[in-house]
Structure formats: structure tokens, C-alpha cells
């Protein structure tokens, strides 16, 4: 991949992650309960971790260095959905229309990131660069998977809530 194209990709990826951070941080700020605030704060922190990793790759690339392999410490940043998605959190999000809508918007954002990183991985000529974008796509897929599970459970709870139906 050409240097100019790689720089463009990294800049766009950093911007994408910064926007994700801003979105999650704003939802956390406006959350109606502490558990929901913590959930969205965690998502915001993960987006900042992506910004940091991408920025490091950008600096290395600009200095004429090759992409560096992602460390195992970065892999440790993955959070386990089971520790995050407690029944109480699901109940609190399903009771708050704003946060439930934010989950749907977040899913769209994560799908976009997966698409961008997967495309970049497919185009990359350098094996380390390809591996890096595949790793980012995997991380975003983890986000999408637990957001999707959360959305599904919230939707099912609403459909089974007798107070939801006006008739």
C-alpha cells in the first residue's frame, strides 16, 4: 500500500475512534444510572485505547518504520462481556429509552469500523499491517457482539413487558 494511502487510512481510523470516544463519553455523561454510566465510560475508554494504538502506528509509519505487531498487553484490554452485561445493567438500559437508542447507534458505528478495518486489512501488502487491521476489526467485532447481545435482550424484555402494550 502506498505511503500516502497508509497515512490517509491511519488518519481516518484515528478520527473514527475519536468520534467513537466522544459518542460513548457523551452518552455516559447523560446516563440516568451509575451502571449505565460505567458501561458507556468503559466503551469510551476502549475507544481511547484504539486511538493510542493507532497514533503509535501513525508515528512509527511517519518515521519510516514498518507497522509494529500489537502487543499482548493490548489484547488484555479486551473486556469480558459477562462482567459488563449484568442483569441489572440490562434492566436499567431497557428502562431508559435514550440509552437503548444509543446502543442501536453504537452498533452502527461499530459495524462501520469493522468494515473500514476489514477493507484495509484486505488491501494491505505488508503482513504486519494486515495483521494490525485484522486485530482492530476483531476488537470492534467484540464490541459489536456484546452490543448486539445487549440490544437483543433489551428488545426481548420490552416485547415481553405487559406494561409496554397500550391495549
C-alpha positions, 0 to 999 in steps of 0.5 A, a space after each residue: 500500500 502506498 505511503 500516502 494511502 497508509 497515512 490517509 487510512 491511519 488518519 481516518 481510523 484515528 478520527 473514527 475512534 475519536 468520534 467513537 470516544 466522544 459518542 460513548 463519553 457523551 452518552 455516559 455523561 447523560 446516563 440516568 444510572 451509575 451502571 449505565 454510566 460505567 458501561 458507556 465510560 468503559 466503551 469510551 475508554 476502549 475507544 481511547 485505547 484504539 486511538 493510542 494504538 493507532 497514533 503509535 502506528 501513525 508515528 512509527 509509519 511517519 518515521 519510516 518504520 514498518 507497522 509494529 505487531 500489537 502487543 499482548 498487553 493490548 489484547 488484555 484490554 479486551 473486556 469480558 462481556 459477562 462482567 459488563 452485561 449484568 442483569 441489572 445493567 440490562 434492566 436499567 438500559 431497557 428502562 431508559 429509552 435514550 440509552 437503548 437508542 444509543 446502543 442501536 447507534 453504537 452498533 452502527 458505528 461499530 459495524 462501520 469500523 469493522 468494515 473500514 478495518 476489514 477493507 484495509 486489512 484486505 488491501 494491505 501488502 505488508 503482513 504486519 499491517 494486515 495483521 494490525 487491521 485484522 486485530 482492530 476489526 476483531 476488537 470492534 467485532 467484540 464490541 459489536 457482539 456484546 452490543 448486539 447481545 445487549 440490544 437483543 435482550 433489551 428488545 426481548 424484555 420490552 416485547 415481553 413487558 405487559 406494561 409496554 402494550 397500550 391495549 
